[in-house]
Amino acid sequence: MTTILLHTIHGSRLSGLNRPDSDWDWYTVVDKGRSRQVIDGNQDNLTLTLDDFLRMVADGEPQALTALWSPLAETDPRYAHVLDTICPVPIHPLWGQKED
């Protein structure tokens, strides 16, 4: 059975730059299987294995880093130690933050 480790909205809807006709981008990290992207209508689903995700984070790929620090990400608590190892200090996104 495949376990979802991280799941978040992504793209323009995450950053608040979407328009009414924007598609829905989803970013999902799973513990096993294979990485794939499925586009069905206005749904764009990218699923990555943990190995591929970790490689992308190590390479500094913006999409992986954005998903890792997404304020809307849902994570499996059993894998919190993995995500905490990658990003031990909470990073707050720039959008939605008020200056003092």
PyMOL commands that set and color helices and strands:
alter all, ss='L'
color gray80, all
select helices_A, chain A and resi 12-15+50-58+62-68+77-86
alter helices_A, ss='H'
color red, helices_A
select strands_A, chain A and resi 4-10+24-30+36-40+43-49+74-75
alter strands_A, ss='S'
color yellow, strands_A
deselect
rebuild
show_as cartoon
